[in-house]
Amino acid sequence: MLVEPRRSSLMGAGVAVAPATLYVGLGSNLGDRLGTLQAAARQLRDGAVPGTVLVRSSPVYETRPLGPSTAVYMNAAVELRTVAEPQALLAALQLLELRHGRTRRTRWEARTLDLDILCWLPMGLDALELDVPGLRLPHPELTRRDFVLAPLAALAPELRPHGGAGASVTELLAGLDAADRTIVAQVAEQLC
């Protein structure tokens, strides 16, 4: 059941008035990967991010790593409803990563938890395009990563990350070359 965030207590606290739907990618390739993803999803469901509720989660996928890391990832996505502003929500997600032992030393390093805002849809509008320090929306790598597109397609197959004229996540996933595919298997366990 979706519970609407309370707007009255959030007004004036650096949050937007209009609710938005957004999609967040989750990834882990250190420690108890599945346990970490499940814990993060439960925390999102239980109100770890003010003004934000978890609506649903995708299946979990095991994927080959990109970049220098050699540890296999688990990836998924969640759909959230929020009244927070994008940068405030990003800060809250980074705090959640930190609570799970995330460090940021080098790009593409192994990590206990990675939470990326993938796409932001203000109510009744096309996907938000945003480019501010530390945050670009839609996520700049979204269209080239099957470990992002497959979970998104499971949640919102007709989602068009670049607006009404752009391709859907299903179309983007179908258009990926075999060499760009990283998904090894879908995991039987659910996030929450």
N, C-alpha and C positions, 0 to 999 in steps of 0.2 A: 504494500500500500504506500502510495506517495503522500508524504506529509509536506504541505507547503511551508517554506521557511517563513518565520514571522518577520514581516517587514518593519513594523513599528519600532521594535527594539533595535533595529539595525540602521535606521535612517540617521544620517549625520555621523556614522562611524566608518566612512570611507567605502561604502557599498553603493551599488547601483540600485535604483528603485525598481526597475523592470526586471522580472525573472528571465533567466536564460537557461537553455539546455546546452550542456557541453559534454565532450567526450575526453576522457583521460586515459592514456596508455600506461600500463603497469608493466614493469620488467624487473627481473632479478636473475643474477647468475652467480651469487655467492651464498654460502650457508644453506639453510632450509628454504630453497627458492619458493616452493609452493606455499609453505607455511607463512613466509613473509608476505606473499601476495594476498593470501587469505586474511592475514591479520590487518593489512592495510585496507582491504575492502571492508572488513568489519568496522574498522575505525571510521572510514568514510560513511558507512551506513549509520553508525552510532553518533554522528555529529562532531567528528574531529575537526571539520572545517566549518566555522560559523556561517550560518545562512545558507548551508548547502546540504542537500540530501542525495543519497544514492538511489537511483531509480531501478537500475538493473545492471547485470554484469555479463560479459561474454564468456565463451569457453576459454580455457587456458591452453596455450600452445607451447610446445618445446621447440626451440629454434637455435640454429647455428649462430655463433656470434659474428658481428661485423667488427672490423678494426683489429687492434692488436690482442684483445682479450681472447683466450682460448676456452674459457668455461662456457658451457651450454646455458642458454637462457630459458626462462619461462616468461611468456608474455600474455597479456590479456588487455581488456579495455573495460571501462565502466562508463555508464551514462549518469550524469549528475544534473540536478536542477539547483540553480543558485540565484541569489540576489547580490552576490559579491562582485566587485569589479575584477577584471582579469588579473591585474597585478597583485591585488590582495589575495586572490585565490592561489596564484602561483607561490606567493610567500608562504601560505599555509601548507601547500603541498610540499614545499622544500623543507619545512619544519617537520612534517611527517616523515620524509625521507631521512632526515637527521636523526630522528627518534629510532629509526631502524638501522642506524649505523652507517648511513651513507657518507662517504667522503668525496670531495671534488678536488682532485689533484691534476689529472690529465684527461683529455677527451677520450671517450670510448673505453675508459678503464672498467674493470670488473666492478660490480656494485651490488650491494645488498638489496637496494630498492631504487627504482627509477620511476618517477611519476611525471609524465609529459602531458600538458594540455594539447590536445590534437586539433580540436575544432570547437568553436563557440558560436551558438546560434541564439541571438536575442529573440524573444517571443515574436513570432510573426514576421521575422526578417530573414534574409539570406545570411549565410555564414559571415561572421565578423572577420574583416581583414585588419590586422594590427601589426605594427612594427615599431616596438619601443625597446629600449635597452633591456636585454634579458628575456624578451618574449616576442615571438613572431607567430601570428595566427593567420591562416591555419598553419600547423606545424610544417616547417619548410621541407622536411624529409618524408612526410606522410605519403605522398604519391608514389614513392619508390620502395616502400617497405611492406612486404607481405605480412610480417609479424604485427603490423599496425592495421593494415587493410583488412585482413581476415577477421580479427576481432570486431572491427567496426562494421564489416559487412554482416556479421552475425547479429549485431544490435540494430543497425539502421542501413539496410542494403541500398536504399535510394538516396542516402545522404550525399550531398554534393558539396565537398569541402570548399570549393572555389566558387560557390554560388550557383544559381539556376541554370546558367549556360554551360557550366563545367561538367565533367564526367562524374558519375556516381562512384562510390567506393567499390561497388561490385564491378563496374566497368574498368576501373583502375586496376583492381586485383587481376581481372582476366587478361589485361594487357601487359602484365609483367613478363619479362623474359625468364626462361627457366634458370638462367645463370644468376638472376637476382632473387631467387626464392630461397628462403632460409628455414621455413617451417619443416620440422622433422616429423612431428606427430601432434595430434590433439590429445590432451590429458583428460582422463575420465573424471577426475575430481573437479568440483565447482569452486568458484571463489567464495561465495557466501549464499 
